[in-house]
Amino acid sequence: MYSIDVRTFYGSETIAKQEAEVKEVSNKPHWVKEFRRMPSNILGPREFWMEFEKQAEALDTAFKESDDFDMLCTFVYQRDNGYRKFVVAHPERYWWYYEHRSAEKRCSYEIIPENCPCRLYLDLEYSIELNPLNDGPSMTSTLIDIFCTYLLTRWGIPCNKYNVVNLDSSTDEKFSRHLIFNVKDVAFKNNYHVGSLVKSVCKDILDYLISPEETQYNVLSCFDRTKLERLVVETKKGKKLFIDTAVYTKNRHFRIYKSTKWGKQSNLILSSDCKYIPSNSNNDKELSLFLDSLVSYFVTRKDLILLECSDSGAVDTKCFKGEIRYNYCENNNNYSKYPVLDKYIRTLIHPGKIRVCKYFEAVKILVYETSGYRYCENIDRCHKSNNVFLIVDLRNKTVYQKCHDEDCFGFKSTPRQLPVEICFQMDEENDVLLSCSVITEGIA
């Protein structure tokens, strides 16, 4: 019987295209290599998938390839050896491959990009061994009510338990929850502003609990004081609230739905007491939960209402379309346009070094991030792991110190006047934009 060559039957162009697709799939990570192709759909997500060894390159690509109507995200996955790799893809496409991994191999994180809109999110945890009588679900419910009340009183944003994705990854040793507040068309300006709100609420709770019972707080006075007291847990370092306030840092890696930490079996699943109502944009409920649980993903951003919360407690509301978008390629320069000022800062932090210099044009402020220098004026000693940073106010020529340690939140050292000779030389060079600094809007 006469046989027809495959290339003749299908055509060389079709065969070449198929071989290219096979090669593309084979080059993807092991858990994508299961030859599971996502069906093409004219209304579906973009067929975009790029992998990177470096985080900065991945974030920059996601920024350049996204727009207000078609947003790509940067994910992190861990291979079998625990090594982390970065993927830029549409969340729906990422989920298509990710959900079919076995539970113990779902080790993946969302990167919350610096200076990007994001949702209010909380990381709650405490040791069950040190707090055997605590009722974690009840404590979580109280905390949700508190933050919903703050959103309403500070910004007029209505929110309740039906807007909160409540994920659980508790084990016999540790109670652990992730909360993502998903209110339609509402986001915070970036995760620094989320951190400011969370830290200020924590401070309010602790201040309220040590105040006389007759003291009135605008928000907390409407809550049962006993329930607020239960939010404080025992740790190896003493008592504290069961909120992790260290998850609001630059380009934070935040575990995604159904993911576990490497080497552990504590996947984030929907908690039994979760009241969240998923969006109706997808027929697939699991996909809807995944998309709704992402902190920095929005179907469209052009109509977002951005909430702001500064370290000083000041709040504001803006529209996203009026915001400036920034490129996320990191600038490795560690000096400003004022060499004499840089030299002075280096003498203050010796033997430490200036890691990066940031310039905030709107308020004329320079921020010197340090490395190898941990002396904190608040505790009058060096921190064990967290560096401090120095802030120079160019308007009144003063310098003061702040700290990255959560225990020093809100601390600001007494501003010191810059030496007269330095001020004189700076004035000679004129107070202009620092061309070699990282430009950022607002100050955390």
matplotlib code that plots the C-alpha trace (Angstrom):
import matplotlib.pyplot as plt

x = [0.0, 1.3, 2.2, 2.4, 5.3, 4.1, 5.8, 4.1, 0.7, 0.7, 3.2, 6.7, 5.5, 3.0, 5.5, 8.1, 5.6, 4.7, 8.4, 9.0, 6.1, 7.4, 10.8, 9.3, 7.4, 10.4, 12.4, 9.9, 10.4, 9.8, 6.2, 5.3, 7.0, 4.0, 3.0, -0.1, -1.0, -3.4, -6.1, -6.0, -8.9, -9.4, -10.8, -8.3, -5.0, -1.9, 0.4, 3.3, 5.8, 9.4, 11.8, 14.6, 17.5, 17.5, 14.5, 15.2, 15.1, 11.8, 10.2, 11.4, 9.9, 6.6, 6.5, 7.3, 4.9, 1.9, -0.6, -3.7, -5.9, -3.5, -1.4, 1.4, 2.7, 6.1, 6.0, 8.7, 8.8, 11.2, 12.7, 13.4, 16.7, 15.0, 16.5, 14.2, 13.5, 11.4, 8.5, 6.6, 3.2, -0.5, -1.9, -4.4, -1.6, 0.5, -2.4, -3.0, 0.3, 0.7, -2.6, -1.6, 1.5, 1.3, 0.7, 4.2, 5.7, 3.6, 6.3, 5.4, 5.2, 3.8, 6.2, 4.6, 6.5, 7.8, 5.7, 2.8, -0.8, -1.7, -4.4, -4.4, -2.9, -2.0, 0.2, -1.0, 0.8, 1.6, 3.1, 0.5, 2.9, 3.3, -0.4, -2.3, -5.6, -5.8, -8.7, -7.0, -10.2, -11.9, -8.8, -8.7, -12.4, -11.8, -8.8, -10.8, -13.6, -10.9, -9.4, -12.8, -13.7, -10.4, -11.1, -14.5, -13.6, -10.4, -11.3, -15.1, -14.5, -17.2, -15.7, -16.7, -15.8, -17.3, -14.5, -11.7, -9.9, -9.0, -6.3, -5.1, -1.7, -1.8, 0.0, 0.1, 3.0, 1.8, -1.3, -0.9, -3.3, -3.0, -5.8, -6.3, -8.9, -10.4, -12.7, -13.6, -11.6, -9.9, -6.1, -3.4, -0.8, 1.9, 2.8, 4.7, 1.4, -0.2, 2.6, 2.1, -1.6, -0.9, 1.8, -0.3, -3.3, -1.0, 0.3, -3.3, -4.2, -1.2, -1.7, -5.4, -4.7, -2.3, -4.5, -7.1, -10.4, -12.3, -10.0, -11.9, -10.4, -12.4, -12.2, -11.2, -13.6, -16.4, -14.7, -14.8, -11.6, -11.3, -11.3, -8.5, -6.4, -6.6, -4.8, -1.6, 0.3, 3.4, 6.6, 10.1, 10.9, 8.0, 4.4, 3.3, 0.4, 0.0, 0.4, 3.7, 4.6, 7.8, 6.0, 5.8, 9.2, 10.5, 9.5, 8.1, 7.7, 4.2, 3.0, 0.2, -3.0, -2.4, 1.4, 3.6, 7.0, 9.9, 10.4, 7.1, 3.5, 1.5, -0.3, -2.4, -6.0, -9.3, -10.0, -13.1, -14.4, -13.8, -16.9, -15.4, -17.6, -15.4, -15.9, -18.0, -15.5, -14.6, -16.7, -13.8, -14.2, -10.6, -9.2, -11.4, -10.1, -6.5, -6.9, -8.8, -6.2, -3.3, -2.1, -0.9, -3.0, -5.9, -8.0, -7.9, -6.1, -7.3, -10.3, -8.5, -9.0, -5.7, -5.6, -2.6, -1.4, 1.9, 4.1, 2.7, -0.8, -2.0, -4.4, -5.4, -7.2, -6.2, -7.1, -4.6, -4.7, -3.2, -0.2, 3.2, 4.5, 8.1, 10.5, 11.7, 15.3, 17.5, 20.0, 23.2, 24.6, 25.3, 26.0, 24.1, 25.0, 26.6, 30.0, 30.6, 27.3, 28.0, 31.5, 29.9, 27.3, 30.0, 31.8, 28.6, 28.1, 31.8, 32.7, 29.4, 28.7, 26.0, 24.1, 21.8, 20.7, 17.1, 15.8, 12.2, 11.7, 8.3, 9.6, 13.3, 14.5, 17.5, 17.4, 20.7, 20.2, 23.1, 24.9, 27.1, 25.8, 23.2, 23.6, 20.1, 19.7, 16.3, 17.8, 21.3, 23.0, 23.3, 20.5, 21.3, 20.2, 18.4, 20.3, 19.3, 18.9, 19.7, 17.4, 18.6, 16.1, 17.5, 15.1, 16.2, 19.6, 19.1, 19.8, 18.1, 18.0, 15.2, 15.2, 13.9, 13.3, 9.6, 10.2, 11.4, 8.5, 7.7, 11.0, 12.8, 15.9, 16.3, 17.2, 20.7, 21.8, 24.3, 27.7, 27.9, 30.7, 28.6, 25.5, 27.6, 29.1, 25.6, 24.2, 27.0, 25.9, 22.2, 19.4, 18.7, 17.4, 19.9, 20.5, 22.2, 19.6, 16.7, 13.6, 10.6, 7.3, 6.4, 8.4, 7.7]
y = [0.0, 3.4, 5.6, 9.4, 11.1, 13.0, 16.2, 15.9, 15.3, 18.1, 20.4, 21.3, 24.6, 22.8, 20.2, 22.8, 24.7, 21.6, 20.7, 24.2, 23.9, 20.5, 22.0, 25.0, 22.7, 20.4, 23.4, 24.4, 23.3, 19.6, 20.2, 21.9, 19.2, 16.9, 17.9, 19.5, 22.2, 24.9, 25.1, 28.3, 30.6, 34.0, 35.3, 33.5, 34.7, 35.6, 32.8, 34.3, 32.4, 33.4, 32.0, 33.9, 33.2, 36.7, 38.4, 41.9, 40.7, 38.9, 41.9, 44.2, 41.9, 41.7, 45.5, 46.0, 43.3, 44.4, 47.1, 48.2, 45.6, 42.7, 42.1, 39.5, 38.4, 37.2, 33.9, 31.9, 28.2, 25.8, 22.9, 19.5, 20.8, 23.8, 26.2, 29.1, 30.2, 33.1, 32.9, 35.7, 34.6, 35.4, 33.9, 31.8, 30.2, 29.6, 28.0, 25.7, 24.0, 24.6, 23.0, 19.6, 19.2, 16.8, 18.7, 18.2, 19.7, 22.8, 25.2, 28.5, 32.2, 35.4, 38.3, 41.5, 44.1, 47.2, 50.4, 48.4, 48.5, 45.6, 44.3, 44.4, 41.1, 39.6, 36.7, 35.3, 32.7, 31.5, 28.4, 25.9, 24.4, 27.8, 28.7, 25.4, 27.1, 29.7, 29.7, 30.6, 30.8, 33.1, 35.3, 35.5, 36.5, 39.3, 40.6, 40.6, 42.6, 45.1, 45.7, 46.0, 48.6, 50.5, 50.4, 51.9, 54.6, 55.8, 55.5, 54.9, 51.5, 48.9, 45.4, 42.3, 38.6, 37.9, 40.0, 38.1, 35.1, 33.1, 30.5, 28.0, 26.2, 25.2, 22.2, 20.4, 22.7, 26.1, 28.0, 29.8, 31.8, 34.1, 36.7, 38.7, 41.5, 41.5, 44.5, 45.2, 48.1, 48.9, 48.5, 50.1, 52.2, 49.6, 47.1, 49.7, 51.5, 48.2, 47.7, 51.2, 50.4, 47.0, 48.3, 51.3, 49.0, 46.7, 49.7, 50.9, 47.5, 47.2, 50.9, 50.3, 47.1, 48.9, 51.9, 52.4, 50.6, 53.9, 55.1, 55.5, 54.7, 55.6, 52.2, 49.7, 50.9, 49.1, 45.7, 43.4, 44.1, 40.4, 39.4, 42.0, 40.6, 37.1, 38.4, 38.6, 35.3, 33.8, 33.5, 32.5, 36.2, 37.2, 38.3, 39.9, 40.0, 37.0, 39.2, 39.0, 42.6, 41.7, 40.7, 44.2, 44.5, 45.2, 42.6, 40.3, 36.6, 35.6, 32.0, 31.3, 29.2, 25.5, 26.0, 24.7, 25.7, 23.6, 20.4, 20.7, 19.5, 22.6, 23.6, 26.8, 25.7, 27.4, 27.5, 25.8, 29.2, 31.2, 33.2, 34.5, 34.6, 34.0, 36.3, 35.0, 35.7, 32.0, 28.9, 27.1, 27.9, 26.8, 29.2, 32.0, 31.5, 31.4, 34.7, 36.4, 35.4, 37.0, 40.1, 42.1, 40.9, 42.9, 42.1, 45.8, 48.6, 51.7, 52.2, 51.2, 53.4, 53.5, 53.9, 55.5, 55.2, 56.9, 56.1, 59.2, 57.8, 60.2, 58.6, 59.6, 58.2, 58.5, 57.0, 54.7, 56.4, 59.5, 57.5, 57.3, 53.9, 53.0, 50.6, 48.0, 47.5, 48.1, 50.9, 49.7, 53.2, 53.8, 57.5, 60.8, 63.9, 65.3, 63.6, 65.6, 64.4, 60.8, 61.0, 62.4, 59.6, 57.0, 58.4, 58.0, 54.4, 53.2, 50.3, 49.8, 50.9, 52.7, 50.0, 52.2, 55.9, 56.7, 60.2, 61.3, 64.3, 65.4, 65.8, 66.5, 63.6, 61.3, 57.8, 56.0, 52.2, 50.7, 47.3, 46.1, 48.8, 47.9, 50.3, 51.6, 54.7, 53.4, 50.4, 51.9, 48.8, 46.9, 44.8, 41.1, 41.0, 44.2, 47.2, 50.7, 53.6, 57.3, 60.0, 63.4, 66.2, 68.5, 71.3, 71.9, 70.1, 67.5, 63.8, 61.2, 57.5, 54.9, 51.2, 48.1, 46.1, 45.6, 46.2, 49.7, 50.5, 54.3, 55.2, 58.2, 59.5, 63.2, 65.1, 66.4, 69.5, 68.7, 70.4, 73.9, 73.2, 70.4, 72.6, 75.3, 72.9, 71.4, 74.8, 75.5, 72.6, 73.6, 71.4, 69.5, 66.1, 63.4, 61.8, 58.7, 57.8, 55.5, 57.7, 56.7, 58.5, 59.1, 57.8, 54.8]
z = [0.0, -0.9, 2.1, 2.1, 3.9, 7.0, 5.8, 2.4, 4.0, 6.6, 5.0, 6.1, 7.7, 9.9, 11.0, 11.8, 13.9, 15.8, 16.4, 17.7, 20.1, 21.4, 21.9, 23.8, 26.1, 26.7, 27.8, 30.5, 34.1, 35.0, 36.2, 33.0, 30.9, 31.4, 27.8, 29.1, 26.5, 27.4, 24.7, 22.6, 23.1, 21.5, 24.8, 26.9, 28.5, 26.5, 25.4, 27.1, 29.2, 30.0, 32.7, 34.3, 36.7, 38.0, 39.7, 38.4, 34.8, 35.4, 37.1, 34.3, 31.6, 33.4, 33.6, 30.0, 28.7, 30.8, 30.3, 32.3, 30.5, 30.2, 33.2, 33.5, 36.9, 38.2, 40.0, 41.8, 41.8, 43.6, 41.8, 43.4, 44.8, 46.4, 43.8, 43.0, 39.4, 38.1, 35.6, 33.9, 32.7, 32.8, 36.1, 34.3, 32.2, 35.3, 37.1, 34.2, 34.7, 38.5, 39.7, 38.3, 40.3, 43.3, 46.6, 48.0, 44.8, 44.7, 46.1, 44.4, 45.3, 43.9, 43.8, 45.0, 42.9, 44.6, 44.0, 42.4, 43.5, 45.8, 48.0, 51.8, 53.0, 56.3, 57.5, 60.8, 62.9, 66.4, 68.0, 69.2, 71.7, 73.4, 73.0, 73.5, 74.6, 71.8, 69.4, 66.1, 63.9, 66.4, 66.7, 62.9, 62.7, 65.2, 63.2, 60.0, 61.7, 63.0, 59.6, 57.9, 60.4, 59.7, 56.0, 56.6, 59.1, 57.4, 53.7, 53.6, 52.0, 53.0, 53.5, 55.4, 55.7, 52.3, 50.8, 52.5, 51.0, 54.2, 53.5, 56.0, 56.2, 59.9, 61.2, 64.6, 65.6, 64.1, 63.4, 60.1, 58.0, 54.9, 54.5, 51.3, 51.3, 47.8, 47.4, 43.8, 42.2, 45.5, 46.2, 48.2, 46.4, 47.2, 49.9, 51.9, 52.4, 53.4, 55.9, 57.3, 58.0, 59.5, 61.8, 62.9, 63.6, 65.7, 67.6, 68.2, 69.6, 71.9, 73.1, 73.7, 75.8, 78.1, 78.5, 81.3, 80.5, 80.3, 77.5, 74.3, 70.9, 67.8, 66.2, 68.9, 71.6, 69.7, 70.2, 73.2, 75.1, 76.0, 72.3, 71.7, 74.5, 72.9, 69.8, 71.9, 71.9, 73.5, 71.5, 72.3, 72.5, 74.7, 74.0, 70.7, 68.3, 66.1, 63.0, 61.0, 60.2, 58.3, 55.1, 53.6, 52.1, 48.6, 46.0, 48.6, 47.8, 49.1, 49.0, 46.6, 46.9, 47.3, 47.7, 50.5, 51.8, 50.4, 52.3, 54.3, 53.8, 54.8, 51.6, 51.7, 51.4, 51.8, 55.5, 56.9, 58.2, 55.0, 53.9, 50.7, 47.6, 44.5, 41.5, 38.6, 35.9, 35.6, 35.6, 37.3, 41.0, 41.9, 39.2, 40.5, 44.0, 42.8, 40.8, 43.6, 46.2, 44.3, 46.1, 43.1, 40.2, 38.8, 35.7, 34.9, 36.7, 35.0, 37.4, 40.6, 43.7, 45.4, 49.2, 50.8, 54.4, 55.4, 58.4, 60.1, 59.9, 57.2, 54.7, 51.2, 48.1, 44.5, 41.1, 39.4, 36.1, 37.6, 39.0, 37.4, 36.5, 37.2, 35.6, 38.0, 36.7, 39.7, 39.8, 41.4, 42.0, 45.7, 45.6, 45.1, 43.2, 46.3, 46.8, 50.0, 51.5, 50.5, 52.2, 55.3, 55.4, 54.9, 58.0, 60.0, 59.1, 59.1, 58.7, 57.0, 53.4, 51.4, 49.6, 47.5, 47.5, 46.8, 46.0, 46.7, 44.5, 45.8, 49.3, 48.5, 50.6, 50.2, 51.7, 52.3, 52.6, 54.4, 54.5, 57.4, 59.7, 62.3, 65.2, 66.1, 68.3, 69.5, 71.4, 71.7, 70.3, 67.0, 65.7, 65.1, 61.4, 60.3, 58.9, 59.5, 57.0, 57.1, 55.8, 54.6, 54.4, 51.7, 52.5, 56.1, 55.7, 58.5, 58.8, 61.0, 61.4, 60.9, 61.2, 59.2, 62.4, 63.2, 66.9, 66.0, 63.8, 63.9, 65.5, 64.1, 65.7, 66.6, 63.4, 63.4, 61.4, 58.6, 59.1, 57.8, 55.3, 53.7, 53.5, 51.8, 49.2, 48.5, 47.9, 45.5, 43.4, 43.5, 44.8, 41.6, 40.7, 41.7, 38.3, 39.7, 42.3, 42.3, 41.6, 43.7, 44.6, 48.2, 51.2, 53.3]

ax = plt.figure().add_subplot(projection="3d")
ax.plot(x, y, z, "-o")
ax.set_aspect("equal")
plt.show()
